[in-house]
Structure formats: structure tokens, C-alpha cells
Amino acid sequence: MDAMSAGLKVGDRAPDFSVQDSAGVLRTLGDLTASEPRVFVFYRGHW
């Protein structure tokens, strides 16, 4: 299975996940999208 067929499709809801923000605070997708929609961008590698 290639990465494109395994990923989300347009209109799919992303599964809830948690990640540390730049200040080290643990954030969840559910917390961040509770009040309004958000756009997330993920970068590969180091800053």
C-alpha cells in the first residue's frame, strides 16, 4: 500500500492525536478544534 492510498481523503476527519507545541505544552486535535476549524501544516525535519 502506498502513502497516498493510506492517507486521509478530502472531506475525511482526522483522528484525534496529541503533540507538543513549540512551548512544550501537550495539545490535542480535539482541544484545538473545539471552538472553530483549524488548518494544520506538518513540516519534515528540524528547524
N, CA, C and O atoms as a Tinker XYZ file with bonds, in Angstrom:
   188  protein
     1  N      0.849000   -1.171000    0.000000    73     2
     2  CA     0.000000    0.000000    0.000000    64     1     3
     3  C      0.901000    1.243000    0.000000    63     2     4     5
     4  O      1.812000    1.339000    0.823000    81     3
     5  N      0.663000    2.180000   -0.897000    73     3     6
     6  CA     1.473000    3.391000   -0.935000    64     5     7
     7  C      0.905000    4.453000    0.012000    63     6     8     9
     8  O     -0.229000    4.332000    0.476000    81     7
     9  N      1.687000    5.479000    0.293000    73     7    10
    10  CA     1.307000    6.516000    1.258000    64     9    11
    11  C      0.040000    7.252000    0.850000    63    10    12    13
    12  O     -0.763000    7.619000    1.707000    81    11
    13  N     -0.149000    7.469000   -0.427000    73    11    14
    14  CA    -1.319000    8.211000   -0.886000    64    13    15
    15  C     -2.612000    7.441000   -0.638000    63    14    16    17
    16  O     -3.622000    8.044000   -0.277000    81    15
    17  N     -2.603000    6.140000   -0.820000    73    15    18
    18  CA    -3.827000    5.373000   -0.611000    64    17    19
    19  C     -4.095000    5.138000    0.873000    63    18    20    21
    20  O     -5.230000    4.851000    1.253000    81    19
    21  N     -3.065000    5.257000    1.723000    73    19    22
    22  CA    -3.237000    5.037000    3.154000    64    21    23
    23  C     -3.678000    6.306000    3.884000    63    22    24    25
    24  O     -4.172000    6.216000    5.008000    81    23
    25  N     -3.518000    7.464000    3.288000    73    23    26
    26  CA    -3.808000    8.735000    3.961000    64    25    27
    27  C     -5.281000    9.094000    3.944000    63    26    28    29
    28  O     -6.119000    8.348000    3.438000    81    27
    29  N     -5.576000   10.255000    4.510000    73    27    30
    30  CA    -6.939000   10.768000    4.533000    64    29    31
    31  C     -7.335000   11.267000    3.152000    63    30    32    33
    32  O     -6.498000   11.725000    2.374000    81    31
    33  N     -8.595000   11.170000    2.873000    73    31    34
    34  CA    -9.145000   11.686000    1.621000    64    33    35
    35  C     -9.804000   13.035000    1.897000    63    34    36    37
    36  O    -10.090000   13.359000    3.050000    81    35
    37  N    -10.043000   13.815000    0.862000    73    35    38
    38  CA   -10.707000   15.109000    1.005000    64    37    39
    39  C    -12.045000   14.884000    1.704000    63    38    40    41
    40  O    -12.833000   14.030000    1.296000    81    39
    41  N    -12.292000   15.651000    2.751000    73    39    42
    42  CA   -13.539000   15.555000    3.500000    64    41    43
    43  C    -13.483000   14.614000    4.695000    63    42    44    45
    44  O    -14.382000   14.637000    5.536000    81    43
    45  N    -12.427000   13.774000    4.789000    73    43    46
    46  CA   -12.273000   12.879000    5.943000    64    45    47
    47  C    -11.943000   13.695000    7.184000    63    46    48    49
    48  O    -11.316000   14.751000    7.100000    81    47
    49  N    -12.371000   13.196000    8.329000    73    47    50
    50  CA   -11.985000   13.811000    9.600000    64    49    51
    51  C    -10.704000   13.149000   10.078000    63    50    52    53
    52  O    -10.567000   11.927000   10.032000    81    51
    53  N     -9.776000   13.966000   10.533000    73    51    54
    54  CA    -8.515000   13.432000   11.051000    64    53    55
    55  C     -8.764000   12.776000   12.403000    63    54    56    57
    56  O     -9.577000   13.267000   13.186000    81    55
    57  N     -8.077000   11.676000   12.687000    73    55    58
    58  CA    -8.212000   11.062000   14.013000    64    57    59
    59  C     -7.603000   11.983000   15.070000    63    58    60    61
    60  O     -6.675000   12.741000   14.787000    81    59
    61  N     -8.138000   11.908000   16.294000    73    59    62
    62  CA    -7.590000   12.742000   17.361000    64    61    63
    63  C     -6.157000   12.316000   17.650000    63    62    64    65
    64  O     -5.849000   11.124000   17.659000    81    63
    65  N     -5.296000   13.275000   17.882000    73    63    66
    66  CA    -3.900000   12.988000   18.218000    64    65    67
    67  C     -3.404000   14.077000   19.147000    63    66    68    69
    68  O     -4.043000   15.121000   19.284000    81    67
    69  N     -2.277000   13.844000   19.781000    73    67    70
    70  CA    -1.665000   14.858000   20.638000    64    69    71
    71  C     -0.234000   15.093000   20.189000    63    70    72    73
    72  O      0.430000   14.200000   19.663000    81    71
    73  N      0.224000   16.323000   20.411000    73    71    74
    74  CA     1.564000   16.728000   20.004000    64    73    75
    75  C      1.995000   17.891000   20.903000    63    74    76    77
    76  O      1.159000   18.661000   21.374000    81    75
    77  N      3.304000   18.009000   21.136000    73    75    78
    78  CA     3.804000   19.141000   21.901000    64    77    79
    79  C      3.940000   20.350000   20.992000    63    78    80    81
    80  O      4.420000   20.244000   19.863000    81    79
    81  N      3.510000   21.506000   21.499000    73    79    82
    82  CA     3.692000   22.725000   20.717000    64    81    83
    83  C      5.107000   23.274000   20.958000    63    82    84    85
    84  O      5.907000   22.646000   21.652000    81    83
    85  N      5.407000   24.428000   20.394000    73    83    86
    86  CA     6.760000   24.980000   20.488000    64    85    87
    87  C      7.148000   25.362000   21.914000    63    86    88    89
    88  O      8.334000   25.521000   22.204000    81    87
    89  N      6.168000   25.513000   22.809000    73    87    90
    90  CA     6.444000   25.824000   24.211000    64    89    91
    91  C      6.505000   24.569000   25.074000    63    90    92    93
    92  O      6.712000   24.657000   26.284000    81    91
    93  N      6.324000   23.387000   24.451000    73    91    94
    94  CA     6.373000   22.127000   25.182000    64    93    95
    95  C      5.052000   21.709000   25.796000    63    94    96    97
    96  O      5.002000   20.719000   26.526000    81    95
    97  N      3.976000   22.439000   25.520000    73    95    98
    98  CA     2.653000   22.116000   26.049000    64    97    99
    99  C      2.013000   21.049000   25.167000    63    98   100   101
   100  O      2.007000   21.177000   23.943000    81    99
   101  N      1.476000   20.003000   25.778000    73    99   102
   102  CA     0.819000   18.939000   25.033000    64   101   103
   103  C     -0.546000   19.418000   24.556000    63   102   104   105
   104  O     -1.375000   19.831000   25.368000    81   103
   105  N     -0.784000   19.369000   23.268000    73   103   106
   106  CA    -2.046000   19.811000   22.652000    64   105   107
   107  C     -2.688000   18.628000   21.955000    63   106   108   109
   108  O     -1.994000   17.763000   21.422000    81   107
   109  N     -4.025000   18.587000   21.957000    73   107   110
   110  CA    -4.732000   17.548000   21.209000    64   109   111
   111  C     -5.516000   18.204000   20.079000    63   110   112   113
   112  O     -5.905000   19.369000   20.163000    81   111
   113  N     -5.734000   17.446000   19.046000    73   111   114
   114  CA    -6.524000   17.963000   17.925000    64   113   115
   115  C     -7.908000   18.363000   18.404000    63   114   116   117
   116  O     -8.426000   19.404000   18.002000    81   115
   117  N     -8.510000   17.549000   19.255000    73   115   118
   118  CA    -9.843000   17.855000   19.780000    64   117   119
   119  C     -9.891000   19.174000   20.524000    63   118   120   121
   120  O    -10.843000   19.937000   20.363000    81   119
   121  N     -8.878000   19.458000   21.339000    73   119   122
   122  CA    -8.830000   20.723000   22.075000    64   121   123
   123  C     -8.694000   21.906000   21.123000    63   122   124   125
   124  O     -9.357000   22.929000   21.293000    81   123
   125  N     -7.835000   21.760000   20.126000    73   123   126
   126  CA    -7.562000   22.874000   19.214000    64   125   127
   127  C     -8.715000   23.172000   18.265000    63   126   128   129
   128  O     -8.848000   24.305000   17.801000    81   127
   129  N     -9.545000   22.189000   17.969000    73   127   130
   130  CA   -10.642000   22.396000   17.018000    64   129   131
   131  C    -11.997000   22.493000   17.704000    63   130   132   133
   132  O    -13.022000   22.536000   17.024000    81   131
   133  N    -12.029000   22.528000   19.031000    73   131   134
   134  CA   -13.293000   22.549000   19.761000    64   133   135
   135  C    -14.122000   23.806000   19.466000    63   134   136   137
   136  O    -15.347000   23.729000   19.370000    81   135
   137  N    -13.465000   24.951000   19.322000    73   135   138
   138  CA   -14.208000   26.194000   19.145000    64   137   139
   139  C    -14.354000   26.631000   17.694000    63   138   140   141
   140  O    -15.292000   27.355000   17.359000    81   139
   141  N    -13.436000   26.200000   16.824000    73   139   142
   142  CA   -13.508000   26.590000   15.413000    64   141   143
   143  C    -12.572000   25.713000   14.588000    63   142   144   145
   144  O    -11.657000   25.097000   15.136000    81   143
   145  N    -12.792000   25.651000   13.281000    73   143   146
   146  CA   -11.909000   24.845000   12.424000    64   145   147
   147  C    -10.492000   25.418000   12.409000    63   146   148   149
   148  O    -10.295000   26.613000   12.628000    81   147
   149  N     -9.514000   24.561000   12.149000    73   147   150
   150  CA    -8.114000   24.963000   12.064000    64   149   151
   151  C     -7.477000   24.342000   10.830000    63   150   152   153
   152  O     -7.973000   23.353000   10.290000    81   151
   153  N     -6.385000   24.930000   10.398000    73   151   154
   154  CA    -5.573000   24.362000    9.325000    64   153   155
   155  C     -4.236000   23.978000    9.946000    63   154   156   157
   156  O     -3.601000   24.796000   10.612000    81   155
   157  N     -3.808000   22.737000    9.730000    73   155   158
   158  CA    -2.557000   22.254000   10.282000    64   157   159
   159  C     -1.582000   21.973000    9.153000    63   158   160   161
   160  O     -1.955000   21.421000    8.118000    81   159
   161  N     -0.338000   22.357000    9.360000    73   159   162
   162  CA     0.730000   22.110000    8.400000    64   161   163
   163  C      1.838000   21.388000    9.146000    63   162   164   165
   164  O      2.277000   21.833000   10.206000    81   163
   165  N      2.288000   20.270000    8.585000    73   163   166
   166  CA     3.345000   19.487000    9.208000    64   165   167
   167  C      4.595000   19.580000    8.339000    63   166   168   169
   168  O      4.546000   19.338000    7.133000    81   167
   169  N      5.702000   19.928000    8.959000    73   167   170
   170  CA     6.976000   20.024000    8.268000    64   169   171
   171  C      7.852000   18.857000    8.675000    63   170   172   173
   172  O      7.883000   18.481000    9.846000    81   171
   173  N      8.558000   18.286000    7.724000    73   171   174
   174  CA     9.525000   17.225000    7.999000    64   173   175
   175  C     10.851000   17.802000    8.431000    63   174   176   177
   176  O     11.260000   18.849000    7.930000    81   175
   177  N     11.527000   17.148000    9.342000    73   175   178
   178  CA    12.881000   17.530000    9.674000    64   177   179
   179  C     12.979000   18.504000   10.828000    63   178   180   181
   180  O     12.029000   18.709000   11.583000    81   179
   181  N     14.151000   19.097000   10.943000    73   179   182
   182  CA    14.448000   20.021000   12.035000    64   181   183
   183  C     14.304000   21.462000   11.562000    63   182   184   185
   184  O     14.354000   21.746000   10.365000    81   183
   185  N     14.126000   22.354000   12.511000    73   183   186
   186  CA    14.019000   23.776000   12.206000    64   185   187
   187  C     15.367000   24.365000   12.024000    63   186   188
   188  O     15.488000   25.561000   11.759000    81   187
